[in-house]
């Protein structure tokens, strides 16, 4: 089992990637964020 070197850059990139992956798997929250923008543009 390999151990990953823990440095701040890899941790931040992993957190960003994980957050992006979680957001991609939750379409409801994305629609909620888009809806107010569409209403604002009308």
C-alpha positions in Angstrom: 0.0 0.0 0.0 1.5 3.3 -1.1 1.6 6.3 1.1 0.8 9.6 -0.5 3.1 12.5 0.4 1.1 15.1 2.2 1.8 18.6 1.1 -0.6 21.5 1.0 -0.8 21.7 -2.8 -1.9 18.1 -3.2 -4.4 18.4 -0.4 -6.0 21.5 -1.9 -6.1 20.0 -5.3 -7.8 16.9 -3.9 -10.3 18.9 -1.9 -11.1 20.9 -5.0 -11.4 17.8 -7.2 -13.6 16.1 -4.6 -15.8 19.1 -4.2 -16.2 19.3 -8.0 -17.1 15.6 -8.1 -19.7 15.9 -5.4 -21.2 19.0 -7.1 -21.4 17.1 -10.4 -23.3 14.3 -8.6 -25.9 16.7 -7.2 -27.9 18.2 -10.1 -30.6 19.6 -7.8 -28.3 22.1 -6.1 -26.9 23.2 -9.5 -30.5 23.9 -10.7 -31.2 25.9 -7.5 -28.1 28.0 -8.2 -29.0 28.6 -11.8 -32.7 29.4 -11.3 -32.2 32.7 -9.5 -29.8 33.9 -12.2 -32.4 33.1 -14.9 -35.1 35.0 -13.0 -32.7 37.9 -12.5 -32.1 38.1 -16.2 -35.8 38.2 -17.2 
